Amino acid sequence: MARDRKPYEALMADRPEKFDPEDVNYREADSRQRCWNCLHFYVRRIDEFGVCEIMRPQDDGSVEPDYVCDYFTKDGETFPLLP
């Protein structure tokens, strides 16, 4: 029995584009503020691939845990690296 694809298509249509690394000033960290300590950073358990909710590397590679971007945040309310 085929399932209704409308809910799936609606979900996929509602996904916003992620920022490019240049948009968020993604760079190697030089302080304790690093991706691995950010609210937006996740690591897949199966292969330890790092992902970010707001940014995707252009090569679709892993987000480096020792990097950082201007949207670093621990709580989603304070952004100490935003200019």
N, C-alpha and C positions, 0 to 999 in steps of 0.2 A: 504494500500500500504506500503510495507516494504521500509525502507530507507537504503541507502548504509552505511554499518558500517565501511568501510575502513577509512574515516577521523577520526572516533572515535578511531579505533584501532591504527592508526598512532599517535594520540595524547597521548593515554595511553602508548604506547611503548616508547615515548620520555620523559616520566617523570622520572627524576633521583631519586635514593633512597635518603631519607633524612638521616642526621646524627643521630646517637644515642646520648643520653645525655652525655655519657662519652667522645665521640669524640670532643665535644665542651665545655667541662667543665661546664655543666649546674649545677647551684647551687643557694642556697638562697643568695640574694643580700645583701651586707653590705654597699652600697653606693646609690647615687641617680640614678645610671645607673641600670635600671631594664628592664625586658622584655616589660612591658607596654609602655615604652618610646623608643622602638627599631623599626626601619624601618621594620623588618621582622615579627613583632607580629601583629596578628589580633584577634579580638573578634567577634564571631558570634552573631548577635543581638538577634536571637530567643532564645538562651539559655546561652549566655555569656560564651561559651566554647572558651578557648584561643588556638590559633594555631600559629605555626611558619613556615615560608617558608623554613627554613633550617634544623630544628630539630624536631623529633617526639619522645615523651616519649615512652619507651618500652611497657608500658601498654596501649598505645593509649589514655591515659588520657589527660586532659586539660594541656596546658602550663601555669604555674603559673605566674601571672603578677608581683609578687614581687621577682621573681628569675631572673637570668641573666646567660649569657654564654660568652665565650671569643670573640664571633663574634658580640657582641652588637655594633650597629651603628645607628646613627640618620640619616645619609646621604648616606650610602652605599660606602663611600670612606674613612672614618676615623674609625678605630677600636681601641679605647683607651685601651681595656682590653686584646688585643692579646699580648702574651709574646714576 
